[in-house]
């Protein structure tokens, strides 16, 4: 029984790592996009941080389902 629980834990950890990596990639892509825009850096970075937060919240909701 412990082995099966460990396997489930391992798969959950792997899923969480995949989500973390994907969110990091998305965050970096958003940051790169913002840096290429002509908006003042302060406003653009606020937008990026909001988008990152929304993406993280969405990923956690999907992960709990």
N, C-alpha and C positions, 0 to 999 in steps of 0.2 A: 504494500500500500504506500509506503514512503517513496518508493521508486517512482510510482505513477504521479504522486504529488510533486516530486522533484522535477519530473518531466514537464508537468503543467507549469510549474514555476519557471522553468527554463524557457518555455515557449512564450510565457507572458513577458519575461525579461527581454527576450529577443524582439517581441512586438513593440515593447516600449522603446528599445534602442532604435528600431527602424523609424518609429515616429519622431524621436528626438533628432535623428540624422536628417530626416525629411524636413522637419521644421527649421533646422539650422540652414539647410540648403535654401529653403524658401526665404528665410530672413536675410541671407547673404544676397540673394537675387533681388529682393526688395531694396536693400541698401544700395546695391550697384545701380539700380534703376533710379533711385532718388538722387544719387550723386551725379547722374547724367542729366537731370532736369535743371531748369533755369530758376526754380523757386529758391527763396532764401533757405539756407540749410536748417534753421530752427523749425520752420513750419513743415518742411519735408520730413525731417526725422521724427517729428511727432506723429505724422501720418504713418510712417513705417512702423513705429512702435505699436500703434493701434492695430495695424494689420497683423503684426506678429502676435499680439495678444489674442486677437480674434481667431487666428489660425490655431494657436495652442489650445484655446478653449474648445474649438470644434474638434480637434484631434482627441482631446481627453473625453469629450462626450461620446465620440465614435468608439473609443477604446473601451469605455465602460459598458457599452451595449453588447 
